[in-house]
Amino acid sequence: MTAAEKLYQLIQTLPESQIDEILNFAEFLHQKQLSPPQAISPGTLTGLRGIAKRSGLAPSDDELQAEYTDYLTQKYE
């Protein structure tokens, strides 16, 4: 028995509401297959991932707090 035949048999036993759900899902898969994958356009936030990455090891919590304290001190002097 093929997959299509098994699916047909299973669908025959389901209530109408669940058959509608299966139909919606099948149409979604069909549409997904027809449309080409969309590339992420340059300039989006996902295209900028990693741009602010530091070189080397990540700073510790104490180092981050000291940097932020220095930043605030300089900003509000």
PyMOL commands that set and color helices and strands:
alter all, ss='L'
color gray80, all
select helices_A, chain A and resi 3-12+16-34+45-48+61-75
alter helices_A, ss='H'
color red, helices_A
deselect
rebuild
show_as cartoon
